[in-house]
Amino acid sequence: MSSATWRNFFTYNKYAQITARAVRQSLKESERVVAEKRGTTALKYQQWENGVGGPQVLLNSEEAKK
Amino acid sequence: MLARRSLARIATQPSPLGAAPKNARNMATLREIELRLKSVKNIEKITKSMKMIASTKLAKAQRAMQSGKQYGLANSEIFQHTPLETPAKRKLFIVVSSDKGLCGGIHSSVSKATRRAIADTEKPVDSDSPIMVIGDKSKVQLSRVLAKNLAMSFSQIGRDIPTFADAAGVADLIVKSDVKYDGISIVYNKFVSAVAYEPEIVEVVGENALKESAGFRAYEMEDDVTKDLAEFSLANAIYAALVEAHACEQSARRNAMDNASKNAKDMIDRLTMQYNRGRQAAITNELVDIITGASAL
């Protein structure tokens, strides 16, 4: 446990989100529906280079592809 | 020669359609006033309903803000005990606004605060400090002035109450990107009251600065844990800023729609007066014509 290898793959925030998702999915149906709303994000981001914006990428679609 | 001829033509010849009836000008104006009246009434309905919606959203947003602020306060506890020895030169500015408009001066207040902070002479910052913008409206404003500094922009936040998942996603992307900075400044609108807001900048200490601060060096901290703490506290600070900015936006939208409805109501009163006066003038003119016609017999 002391030599956690997850740090090689993602940040602590991602780690916390994954564990939170696991907890939410283990709730009873009624509680789960309420909790799912707290974990939704439709975030889109785009990289900028020299004053020009790149394409807008959906954060969650990247994970779904993985 | 041709010009003089055409001028004379316009002056002397009667219009091919015949002389317009005397009341035509008034009636055309009356028709216009009627149309304007109808459209302003529609606008008043729309702004009134938008105000209602914003009021209900404001109540919910304020509750979320009260609980979300605790994250930010807990965060700043740590930073109070780890003061920076040397002020950060290269700051990453995170500008918090939203995608939707019709909310008064929310976006421009945050953009102006960012520009002021970058041009500040008291606490100088690198002029090529990277900026990351949350929200399309501020992104457009800042890309006109500080396009070279823009590093990343985020959107689709603020449609509903921001979730911690949003903030964690943003923090994740910031940490993974290869943008170099000494410290982070989050620029957002602070909720002063239901009718007032003001831009505020909150400092977040980066991982290296945390390691070097006197408070941290007194303890044996593993590097991994410090890194985790820096990332998590960034997500916390972003979350607190997001919920507060969301509440400010709803209150500003409510006030803006309230003012718009008041203005629309004033316009409706004025136009109605004008319309009635015009209508009565037309009727009076017709009466005068009839009476003079009758008395001529």
Chai-1 contact restraints between the chains, C-beta under 6 A:
chainA,res_idxA,chainB,res_idxB,connection_type,confidence,min_distance_angstrom,max_distance_angstrom,comment,restraint_id
A,T11,B,D172,contact,1.0,0.0,6.0,A-B,restraint_1
A,T11,B,V175,contact,1.0,0.0,6.0,A-B,restraint_2
A,T11,B,E231,contact,1.0,0.0,6.0,A-B,restraint_3
A,Y12,B,D228,contact,1.0,0.0,6.0,A-B,restraint_4
A,Y12,B,E231,contact,1.0,0.0,6.0,A-B,restraint_5
A,Y12,B,F232,contact,1.0,0.0,6.0,A-B,restraint_6
A,N13,B,A168,contact,1.0,0.0,6.0,A-B,restraint_7
A,N13,B,A171,contact,1.0,0.0,6.0,A-B,restraint_8
A,N13,B,D172,contact,1.0,0.0,6.0,A-B,restraint_9
A,N13,B,E231,contact,1.0,0.0,6.0,A-B,restraint_10
A,N13,B,A235,contact,1.0,0.0,6.0,A-B,restraint_11
A,K14,B,D172,contact,1.0,0.0,6.0,A-B,restraint_12
A,Q17,B,A168,contact,1.0,0.0,6.0,A-B,restraint_13
A,R38,B,T163,contact,1.0,0.0,6.0,A-B,restraint_14
A,G39,B,A165,contact,1.0,0.0,6.0,A-B,restraint_15
A,T41,B,A165,contact,1.0,0.0,6.0,A-B,restraint_16
A,T41,B,D166,contact,1.0,0.0,6.0,A-B,restraint_17
A,T41,B,G169,contact,1.0,0.0,6.0,A-B,restraint_18
A,A42,B,Q156,contact,1.0,0.0,6.0,A-B,restraint_19
A,L43,B,Q156,contact,1.0,0.0,6.0,A-B,restraint_20
A,L43,B,D166,contact,1.0,0.0,6.0,A-B,restraint_21
A,L43,B,G169,contact,1.0,0.0,6.0,A-B,restraint_22
A,K44,B,S155,contact,1.0,0.0,6.0,A-B,restraint_23
A,K44,B,Q156,contact,1.0,0.0,6.0,A-B,restraint_24
A,Y45,B,M152,contact,1.0,0.0,6.0,A-B,restraint_25
A,Y45,B,F154,contact,1.0,0.0,6.0,A-B,restraint_26
A,Y45,B,L173,contact,1.0,0.0,6.0,A-B,restraint_27
A,Q46,B,S153,contact,1.0,0.0,6.0,A-B,restraint_28
A,Q47,B,M152,contact,1.0,0.0,6.0,A-B,restraint_29
A,W48,B,L150,contact,1.0,0.0,6.0,A-B,restraint_30
A,W48,B,A151,contact,1.0,0.0,6.0,A-B,restraint_31
A,G51,B,A147,contact,1.0,0.0,6.0,A-B,restraint_32
A,G51,B,K148,contact,1.0,0.0,6.0,A-B,restraint_33
A,L59,B,G169,contact,1.0,0.0,6.0,A-B,restraint_34
